């Protein structure tokens, strides 16, 4: 794969490379130049809380305070019945 450096220092990462790495617009990359002048690109892990949106499934229904109290009470009964800490 080959690309060209533009006048403002920008380059386009070929689509085959983006596809293979699963990169999309807005992904951050770390650029490192090693001793033999090789350039290494690494995907930076996301640091935005926005990227966590949708990670967990939404509950099927909202829990009432009574539902939460019942669940906590059941957990505590089970915890103390078995003699182990969870």
Buried (B, 14 or more C-beta within 10 A) or exposed (E): EEEEEEEEEEEEBEEEEBEEBEBEEEEEEEEEEEEEEEEEEEEEEEEEEEEEEEEEEEEEEEEEEEEEEEEEEEEEEEEEEEEEEE
